[in-house]
Amino acid sequence: MSTRLSQGGRLIDRSAQQGFSFNGKRLKGYAGDTLASALLANDQMLMGRSFKYHRPRGVIASGAEEPNALMNLGAEGKFEPNARATTTPLFDGLEAASQNHFPSLEFDVGALNTHLSRFLPAGFYYKMFIHPRPFWKHIYEPFIRQSAGLGKAPKARDVDTYEHFYAFCDVLIIGGGIAGLQAAKVAADAGLEVMLVEQDPHWGGRAPVDGTGIDGKPAQDWIDTTVAALGDMPNVTLRARCMGAGVYDHGYVLCYERLTDHAPKAAGPRHRLWRVRAKQVVTATGAIERPLSFAGNDIPGVMLAGAVRDYVVNYGVSIGDRTVVVTNNDDAYRTAIALKEAGLEVPAIIDARTGGAGALGDQAKALGIRVETGKAIAKVKGGKRVTGVGICAQAGEGSILEEIACDCVTMSGGWSPVVHLWSHCGGKLIWDDALAMFRPDGDRAPTSHDGNPFVITAGAANGALSDVLADATAQAAEVVSRCGGKTDAAAPTEANTAENAIEPIWLMPQGAAHKLRSKSWLDFQNDVKVSDVQLAAQEGFESVEHAKRYTTLGMATDQGKTSNINGLAILSKELGVDIPQVGTTTFRPPYTPISMGAIAGEARHEIFQPLRKTPMHDWHDANGAHWEPVGHWRRPYCFLRGDETPEKAVHREVLNTREKLGLLDASTLGKIIVKGPDAGKFLDMMYTNMMSNLKPGRCRYGLMCSENGFLSDDGVVARISDDTWLCHTTSGGADRIHAHMEEWLQTEWWDWKVYTANVTEQYAQVAVVGPNARKVLEKLGGMDVSADALSFMGWADGTIGGFDVRVYRISFSGELSYEIAVPANQGRAFWDALLEAGEEFGVMPYGTEALHIMRAEKGFIMIGDETDGTVIPQDLNLHWAISKKKDDFLGKRAQMRSHMADPNRWKLVGLETTDGSVLPDGAYAVGEGTNANGQRNMIGRVTSTYHSPTLGKGIAMGLVHHGPDRMGEVLDFPRVDGTVVKAKIVDPVFYDKEGAKQNV
Amino acid sequence: MKRYSAFAIAREAFRYHTGWERAWRSPEPKKKYDAIIVGAGGHGLATAYYLGKNHGIKNVAILEKGWLGGGNTGRNTTIIRSNYLQDPSAAIYEKARSLYEDLSQDLNYNVMFSPRGVIMLAQTEHEVRGYKRTAHANALQGVATEYIDARRVKELCPIMHIEGPRYPVLGGLWQPRGGTARHDAVAWGYARACSDMGMDIIQKCEVTGVRRENGKVVGVDTTKGAIDCDRLGIVVAGHSGVVADMAGFRLPIESVPLQALVSEPIKPCMDVVVMANTVHGYMSQSDKGEMVIGGGTDGHNAYTQRGSFHHIEETVRALIETFPMISRLKMLRQWGGIVDVTGDRSPILSKTPVEGVFINCGWGTGGFKAIPGSGWGFAELMATGHSPLTAEFGLDRFREGRFIDESVAAGVAH
């Protein structure tokens, strides 16, 4: 059984007991425990079920590489699925539950799959479930979906908060083991700005567990001294519980700090995402131990050797009373020795190498441990827990020589450098035959914008499993030099035990038959076995990417940290090629999964995007605004009174504006100042109209087209002075049009003397509209707003009611209308003044929908309705707005192309249903027959359609083939259900065709 | 070819699966083929398949620089839909979607086409009008879609939060027979069928030149030597401009990264595919349980298959507002591919200035869903010189201004 030893455990505080629950069972651990160590201390080896066969799974590792021990954690708004028990810090009150089983962890009906595993080899689902066709969607797939997945889906809204931090440094060092600490010290001593991050709560990595000596003392002493020294340096930032998650182009690195996962009751954000820009990145990310592939290596109780050592040394937890060690390298002997020193039994070390170990072997033997060389494990006995092993010759086919009773098997297939962060941004790897590992190829590092390398690796991550400090010092010196600094730092003395060479053992025993290979696991979570990879190779899935995708090797939540190298070694052997020829799959961020909450950061709810408010926003909100999002703005669609429906409100607003007085908050309208000696020339290029000859004091309605000739925006341009124009754009178009202008100025016409400024938010703008518009302004008093003083399409500066105003005589409604701009901070006061003064004239604010209806009644086009990126001004009969005097404007050449000049293009017309009803939005008119692809021939479509309160009937605009030549013709517009609405082609101006009302 | 079936699995189970054949052969190139397809992605393989199946042209080689299906076919978010606005798009995507319906049976390979339904959310009045328009167009194009209200959206996807605050869901365009398929299986299924017809799929064989005589193609140079052909189809998304350059013509495309990401797997919680164009994100749940998430393209031109983190951030942020539950999930993996984007965001399936050379490219962010239809039409174009499915997608449209612009209806998630 696994249990807490009476002493030991360098990371736990035995005086601080922590209560927690697992599957409802109340258990106890200590502060400093991980969830995994606490569960093991309570003899809870079984922690989950595998993905495909639902096999019982125990923990195999002690860190980020753990594939099995995944938990549903917490509840309600703090629930999290798939939390790795090995990296989940224990806290008092923690609630954990195992995943992927029914009805319980101990008795899972899904485990039936394990008995059917012979029928469920890699890729079985590609070969079956083909007939009958409907069964896939309705029967097979729902079953597969239900049995797949791991954790539960969260239901409640996340109650935690998250934040983003930004940092800049010379050197970012990822990994706070002794390599990272030494690299940080060297770089910091050289005067560089250093940031050092470590995913664990503790500094120093594996060195204290492995018994490394530094400068003649235990590693811990050096670690403590170095961390303290770094902590005192102003040019050093240290962050523990902070993982380097991803390396991106140009020295951009993502770090993921888990602030309160270990103390969920603490105030503040749960996670912090660091966006770091570093000149140089050092990955001192250590190495991950590989399992060995033997039959039954997935039975709970079979664990990685380093992990077993961690549990004993760090947490004072023994995995079993009798542990068999199986290895192909010397390092695992350290585990045997540590166990023996903790008073536990080690019946045998099974070393697959014929030569066995070096000094560590002698040490083990001296402790009385039996060492068998050239041997292997033929099979592991046990179901939900190891009960023994059968040993055999590694060179043979697995005939059992002896059975040894044990309750733990600890394995080591060697160590793989953590090369993920090195590889994210294009760092290449080389296969090191002597060390049997892929390690970073320093000559092919990720390069930055200048072509120079910006990532370097140090220590075990660089393949330096011993003499870590020497390597870290050398790599740090290189980094210092890349940053333009100097260092003559020397490495501390590191005491290393000489080790015999590793022998790559990819399958145990060497000649294992199918029966054993089909029980030798590579990927423990996804249930990928040696036989599966071999099947992939047999079926031609020879690329490592094919084999991965066909077998799902390495696609689990651990992303193959323990399985990938073993899997591709099997693949290479099967294909008869060398491992480097097979290569690795692509390493992608993040190193371990990071929360979506952290990715989104602070931006949530109302402010998940910037929220733009006009100065009158609060008034609208308090007065029944029915909001509509327009870009990042929100505009009132209408103002609801009492329990009015939006339709009723819109009806009221239209009629009131037409009959009395309406106010529209037009502040969102884009306003771009274009100024300079070449401003007129520039605007002549931007607009289809001539703008250079506009007189100061006058306004002109202008159209803008894309290079492809399509109408992209419209608005009124006012000439402010000789060299200054103010361009109004659509509300949604301001930023886009400003960027469009700047793009042309900066990339094509960089020598033109023009400045642009987006002043949209500098002004509040109110449209004062209706027959009483002039009256209310005259009542407020100030400038002369009579038709003589300020004629239609003119503008003037002045004061009204004591406010500094700029008044434009323009109309988008067809009524007498003044658009009045005031400084933004006066907007609300001006609005209030208009409402107060307008009381006697029947003033009423109106929203965007009334605006849309009134413009449609007038036959004015709306960008986004009449246009959709495929419409040119000529389609909308706007020839009058296209200057024929100009040599050029954006879109002119495009509009000369054959299809643009085609007389068969659909043109703008008005449409009226024969029964006065409202045409359906977006309906198409059909002609005779079908096209070559069997689709109904279409001859036109509805672009805008409304009920007109003014006219008391449906009105619409549309684009119709030869439309303007077909006035009076009735077209068929089928609804989606096939029924047909008939509508007559009419003039698009439905109201006040002569313009008498607006020009008074 | 030994057929796949439950029976075959049972038979093999009793002999330790030793009897399974290679899914496709791994031949050395012959000296000459009737047709060469450059690019063994979904579109290239489907083209070869229909050249053989529909037109009897089976002396075909498919050349692949890397591993088959390893480009965008193997790195997309597997969404299949045909609710396009413009006639030519609706025709080719619906052809593809309808071929997907029977593809598993046709190829004897389970591509796991799952018509679970696709909703495109309307979150502004503008989108409401746009999707109503699309529904009208689709009805006339023979594409089954309907505009549904917010209540129905919530019924179809209960994990969705439809009340805003910023962009309340107003409704959506619903295509019940849209869905997903297993992307790798599509490439593998076509590859197996092509190989079975005697076609040669030659992987790790990079084309380095296009040989021409008198304005007509006569073959290609490759890393495995020169290979002759009468007809050449270039189907190399992400590198179309590079190969076109070898053939001596230019393309109106830009190549940009497109990224996607998956969460860790969880138990089924979302049956439909949801696309939200106002906030730029789309999501579905794979059969493994991962939430599969995509967004818009990166802003810069590139050939490296990775993008900037900012796009991931924007996409996740947007989706958390609509699907608050994903805030407590974790991102397992992010990746990128390179997509070829044309001026009108629609593909190019066309003859080229070089006689005998045809090009299929420019699918932008939406190529996977089109694979069978694209292959069907492009094969017809290569075999006969004309296909109604591809007729509107010619290169000449850019010269004539005859664009096929879907931006009004498709927004970002094309």
Interface residues (C-beta under 8 A of the other chain):
Chain A: F51 K78 F79 E80 P81 N82 R118 F119 P121 F124 Y125 Y126 K127 M128 F129 I130 H131 R133 W136 K137 E141 I144 R145 Q146 A148 G149 L150 G151 K152 A153 P154 K155 A156 R157 D158 G246 Y248 D249 Y252 L254 R275 H424 C425 G426 H514 S518 S531 L535 Q538 E539 G540 F541 E542 S543 E545 H546 R549 Y550 T557 Q559 T586 R588 P589 P590 P593 I594 S595 M596 G597 I599 A600 G601 A603 R604 H605 E606 F608 Q609 L611 E628 P629 V630 Y637 N708 G709 F710 G864 D865 D868 G869 T870 A894 Q895 R897 S898 H899 M900 P920 D921 G922 A923 Y924 V926 N931 A932 N933 G934 Q935 R936 M938 R941 V942 P974 R975 V976 G978
Chain B: Y4 S5 A6 A8 I9 A10 E12 A13 Y16 H17 T18 W20 E21 R22 A23 W24 R25 S26 G66 W67 L68 G69 G70 G74 D87 P88 A90 A91 K95 E101 D102 S104 Q105 N108 Y109 N110 M112 F113 S114 P115 R116 Q123 T124 E125 H126 V128 R129 G130 Y131 K132 R133 T134 A135 H136 A137 A139 L140 Q141 G142 E146 Y147 I159 P165 R166 Y167 R182 D184 A185 W188 G189 Q203 S263 E264 P265 I266 K267 P268 C269 T278 V279 Q285 D287 K288 G289 T304 R306 S308 F309 I312 E313 V316 R317 A318 I320 E321 P324 M325 I326 S327 R328 L329 K330 M331 L332 R333 Q334 W335 G343 P388 L389 A391 R397 R399 E400 G401 R402 F403 D405 S407 V408
